[in-house]
């Protein structure tokens, strides 16, 4: 059995887009054990991805913050993993990850880093294509071992039973029945330039209500909460607000109950893809390179809208998916 350590301590969507790599490992090395090192808030994103056997939490904004935090992490985990890792795959050339992989005694370290640690630790490197998707680039880290292109596989996520049960109980409390047609709406991200304008959201919610659909607002954090307040200030309240009411796995359970999801460019968009739920993907940053990297692959059931997106564009896109 080979033991692989996949290191990605970036954000929610970035973690999900690493799943194709994990699946490729399992295909090439069926008896392998895949350990995924993830930033603590996104533990559940890694835990229930296909191809992942074990998850290590790196609390980079908490107890493992900074240089001292690296040594705290090693003190916690090094004893159990020292000289146990055959291959470490470090996403985004993360130097912290390279150092930890070396401290674990990984036999082979693969990344796209060409800094000083690359030369000190003799890491293997792989070229990232300037216009390749992040999902494909991540998977192709494995090419250093297999000497062939990785398979282009859809990311897959399966929430655990407790999360599904939580959602069933939550929907019961909200008087949501099996006959209700639910549309998920994620209008906010980490960057304001990616967000759906409030005026557009007001029109979209009104259109969906008029069509007899129930809107579930999805989001997390202070920016999402502020967005809800802005909707209310515009007289818009005909939606079910699940902002900050679910974990990542519970969010997946909610999305599975939706007929479709409308989402801006953020982790919820990629989670919808991983669940195979129809998606209206909204990319307000209409830049070719950005779209090539982050837009959903063609095999996910979706409609891609870019640039100046109107409520009518979203309504038509949704109708296309639900026919």
Secondary structure, DSSP 8 states (H G I E B T S, - for coil): --EEEEEE-S-HHHHHTTHHHHHHHHHHSTT-EEEEEEEGGGHHHHHTBTT--EEEEE-TTTTT-HHHHHHHHHHHHHHHHTTT-SEEEEGGG-HHHHHHHHHTT-SEEEES--SHHHHHHT-EE----TTS-HHHHHHGGGHHHHSS--------B---HHHHHHHHHHHHHTT--TT--EEEEE---SSGGGS--HHHHHHHHHHHHHTT-EEEE---SHHHHHHHHHHHHTT---SEE-TT---HHHHHHHHHT-SEEEEESSHHHHHHHHHT--EEEEESS--HHHHHHHS--TTSSEEEEESS--HHHHHHHHHHHH-
